[in-house]
Amino acid sequence: MDKSTNGLLFFSIIIPAHNEERYVGKTLEKLQKLDYQKERYEVIVVENASSDDTYKEARRFEGQNIKAFSVSVKGVSSAKNAGIERLSAQSEWVIFLDADTHLERGFLKNLNKFLLKTADKNYSVGTTRVLPLSQKIGARIWFAFYDFGHFVTKSSYAIQLFKRSILDQISFDEDMALGEDLKLIREAVRYGRFFYFSTSEVYTSTRRFEEEGWFRVFFHWMFVAILPTKLQRRFSYKVVR
């Protein structure tokens, strides 16, 4: 059973950041303003092999519960694992968040209520509803479609949540640059159940979809998702900035 202080679970938010100078600052501004006790959550930014000022930008926000680290090894999986290595001993749930994904003020408070209320469900991993930062109706329709797909297929986009204790047993595959989160989710459900948290407090950028095309991104991801892990390791996302 999760242990909490005054009914508040301890959340760790890990943000891998490669060449995210333009986006990580706004994400951290949002995290600073969360309506949750500062002593009960931490933010760990792991800058990895950037060629811009991502690390400098992240360090502007260092303080009570926000820390920034720089690692020389390139790769999202390596960055996420480096974040896991730096977790607080108090950590109970770990949230992996894309550097261009925003959490609104009440997110942690409402997530805390959900996890405590469903403590008997033996959840080990999950994701949330994700809304587009873009106000375009087309973007909202597409994201609703994606959310339904994540609910049905037990997959995710932009945000993943893992029970801290199982991350002592599993980790991200550092040979994978695409689909690493899906692989870890599949491993995590061996230790418990998958959950989908329906919320209106998670927003993410549509930059990749707008640059590469909505259909192209969707079918690229779907194609890679059905491949065996050995073949998935050959694929990666194009860097979009």
Secondary structure by P-SEA (a helix, b strand, c coil): cccccccbbbbbbbbbbccccccaaaaaaaaaacccccccbbbbbbbcccccaaaaaaaccccccbbbbbbccccaaaaaaaaaaaccccccbbbbcccccccccaaaaaaaaaaaaaccccccccccbbbbccccaaaaaaaaaaaaaaaaacccccbbbbccccccccccccccccaaaaaaaaaaaaabbbbbbbcccbbbbaaaaaaacaaaaaaaaaaaaaccaaaaaaccccccc
